[in-house]
Amino acid sequence: MGRGTMNGKAWVAFVVLAGAVILGSADRAWALPVVDQANTAASSGSVGGAPVYLGQTFTVGASGRLTGVDLLIFGPPGQTGSVVLDLRGTTLVSGILVPAPDSVPALAELTLPLSSLASSFGDQSVFSHFDFSAAGIQVAPGNVLAITVYNLNPGSGGYILRDNFGSYTRGNECFGSHTGNWAATTNSDLSFRTYVDAALVPEPGTLALLGAGAAGLGLHRRKRRAAC
């Protein structure tokens, strides 16, 4: 057998290794983000606008990339201006974690016109989705982050966020001002969902295929050296 050829067993090992690489790439490309934290009940509403910022802290439960947030947020008809949604770190104030102040850069930020928000305040099923997948925010279980919302043009109108009375136990609804000072309430929470894409971690089956393919190619190389 010439040095530039492979026998049947080596070809099998090569195909297994190549297939594992392809499957691993496919896992990462096609896996969908899953809901990590959720508080979907809605029993009241918090009005946002000048000078109030609204927010919600939450505790991450899964490792991966935080890709999006859902909120029950509404813009009454005829509103102008824009609303800004940030993902932020947190800081400890009076023994409670609240959103980090404005002096600390946000992890990610989206700006949307108020006119793009749902206008039916009475519909508790209309969550608006905010896509943060391009921000590359890596999270791990136990990280405490914050969602904050404020009106970019305070004189142009407001928005409404649905909330409920303390049904989420891994964070708190928070109120702030344009100075970035935040305080938490322990008896209410915003209605929200967060999404995490954990696909960056290869599946166990893919790792096993990679190991089998690599082992097969290694055995083939040792046999070739022994034959020489």
C-alpha positions in Angstrom: 0.0 0.0 0.0 1.4 3.4 -0.9 1.9 6.2 1.6 -0.8 8.4 0.0 -3.7 5.9 0.4 -5.9 4.8 3.2 -7.4 1.3 3.9 -11.1 0.7 4.6 -10.9 1.2 8.4 -9.1 4.5 8.0 -11.7 5.7 5.6 -14.4 4.8 8.1 -12.6 6.7 10.8 -12.2 9.7 8.5 -15.9 9.7 7.6 -17.0 9.4 11.3 -14.7 12.4 12.2 -15.9 14.5 9.3 -19.6 13.7 10.1 -19.1 14.6 13.7 -17.7 18.0 12.7 -20.6 18.6 10.3 -23.2 17.5 13.0 -21.5 19.8 15.6 -21.8 22.7 13.2 -25.4 21.8 12.4 -26.3 21.7 16.1 -24.9 25.2 16.6 -26.6 26.6 13.4 -30.0 25.1 13.8 -30.7 25.0 17.6 -33.3 27.5 18.6 -33.1 29.6 21.8 -35.2 28.4 24.6 -37.2 30.3 27.3 -34.9 30.7 30.3 -36.8 33.0 32.7 -40.5 33.8 32.5 -43.2 35.7 34.3 -46.2 35.7 32.0 -49.0 36.7 34.4 -50.4 40.2 34.1 -52.7 41.8 36.6 -52.0 45.5 36.4 -49.9 48.0 34.6 -47.0 50.4 35.1 -46.9 53.7 33.2 -43.5 54.7 31.9 -42.4 58.1 30.6 -40.6 61.2 32.0 -39.1 61.1 34.5 -39.6 57.4 35.3 -37.5 54.5 34.1 -39.0 51.0 34.6 -37.0 47.8 34.9 -36.9 44.2 36.0 -34.0 42.2 37.4 -33.8 38.4 36.7 -31.5 35.5 37.6 -30.1 33.5 34.7 -30.8 29.8 34.8 -28.9 28.4 31.8 -25.5 28.8 30.2 -25.2 30.2 26.7 -25.9 33.3 24.8 -28.8 35.6 25.8 -30.6 36.2 22.5 -33.8 38.1 23.3 -36.5 39.4 25.7 -40.3 39.5 25.5 -42.3 42.2 27.2 -45.9 43.1 27.6 -45.4 46.7 26.5 -47.9 49.0 24.8 -47.9 52.4 23.1 -51.2 54.2 23.2 -52.3 55.3 19.7 -51.0 58.6 18.5 -47.8 58.5 20.5 -44.6 59.9 19.0 -41.0 59.5 20.0 -39.0 56.4 20.8 -38.6 53.9 23.6 -35.2 52.5 24.6 -34.8 49.0 26.0 -31.4 48.1 27.7 -29.9 44.9 29.1 -27.8 45.8 32.0 -25.7 44.4 34.8 -26.9 45.0 38.4 -25.6 46.6 41.5 -26.4 46.2 45.2 -28.5 49.0 46.8 -29.8 48.7 50.4 -29.4 44.9 50.2 -31.3 44.5 46.9 -29.9 44.1 43.4 -31.1 46.8 41.0 -30.0 47.9 37.5 -26.6 49.3 37.2 -26.6 53.1 36.9 -26.4 55.0 33.5 -22.7 55.6 34.1 -22.1 51.9 33.5 -22.4 51.0 29.8 -25.4 48.7 28.9 -24.7 45.2 27.7 -27.0 45.9 24.8 -29.5 48.5 23.7 -32.4 48.7 21.3 -34.3 51.8 20.2 -37.9 51.5 18.8 -40.5 54.1 17.8 -43.5 54.2 20.2 -45.7 53.7 17.2 -44.3 50.3 16.6 -45.5 48.9 20.0 -48.8 47.0 20.4 -51.6 49.4 21.2 -54.1 46.9 22.8 -53.4 47.2 26.5 -56.2 44.8 27.3 -54.7 41.9 25.4 -52.4 40.0 27.8 -51.2 37.6 25.1 -49.4 40.2 22.9 -45.8 40.0 24.0 -43.3 42.2 22.0 -40.0 40.5 21.2 -36.7 42.3 21.3 -33.9 40.6 19.5 -30.4 40.8 21.2 -28.8 37.9 19.4 -26.3 40.2 17.6 -24.9 41.5 21.0 -23.2 38.2 21.9 -24.1 38.4 25.6 -22.7 35.2 27.3 -24.5 34.2 30.5 -24.2 31.6 33.1 -26.5 30.3 35.9 -26.7 32.7 38.8 -25.9 35.8 36.8 -28.3 38.6 37.8 -29.1 41.0 35.0 -31.7 43.7 34.4 -34.1 44.8 31.7 -34.7 48.6 31.7 -37.0 50.7 29.6 -37.2 54.4 29.2 -38.6 57.1 26.9 -36.0 58.7 24.7 -38.2 61.8 24.1 -39.8 62.5 27.5 -42.2 65.1 26.2 -43.5 63.1 23.3 -45.7 60.5 25.2 -45.4 57.4 27.2 -45.7 53.6 27.2 -47.3 51.0 29.5 -45.7 47.8 30.8 -47.9 45.1 32.2 -46.8 43.8 35.6 -48.3 41.6 38.4 -48.0 41.3 42.1 -44.8 39.5 43.0 -45.2 36.1 41.2 -41.5 36.0 40.0 -39.1 35.0 42.8 -35.7 35.5 41.1 -35.8 39.2 40.7 -37.8 42.4 41.2 -39.5 45.2 39.4 -37.5 48.4 39.7 -38.2 52.2 39.3 -35.6 54.8 38.3 -35.2 58.3 37.0 -33.2 60.1 34.4 -30.3 60.4 36.9 -30.0 56.6 36.8 -30.9 56.1 40.5 -32.9 52.8 41.0 -35.0 51.4 43.7 -36.7 47.9 43.8 -40.1 46.9 44.8 -40.5 43.5 46.4 -44.2 43.1 45.7 -44.5 43.4 41.9 -42.7 42.1 38.8 -42.9 43.0 35.1 -44.4 40.5 32.7 -41.5 39.2 30.6 -39.6 36.2 29.1 -35.9 35.8 28.4 -34.3 33.5 25.8 -30.9 31.7 26.0 -29.2 29.8 23.1 -27.2 27.0 24.7 -26.2 25.5 21.3 -22.5 26.6 21.6 -21.9 23.6 23.8 -21.6 20.4 21.6 -24.1 17.6 22.3 -22.6 14.5 24.0 -23.3 12.3 20.9 -21.3 14.7 18.8 -18.4 14.6 21.3 -18.5 10.8 21.2 -18.4 10.8 17.4 -15.4 13.2 17.4 -13.6 10.9 19.9 -14.3 7.8 17.9 -13.1 9.4 14.6 -9.9 10.8 16.1 -9.1 7.5 17.8 -9.6 5.6 14.5 -7.3 7.9 12.6 -4.7 7.7 15.4 -4.7 3.9 15.2 -4.3 4.0 11.4 -1.2 6.3 11.7 0.4 4.0 14.3 -0.1 1.0 12.1 1.5 2.8 9.1 4.5 3.7 11.2 4.9 0.1 12.4 4.6 -1.1 8.7 7.4 1.2 7.8 
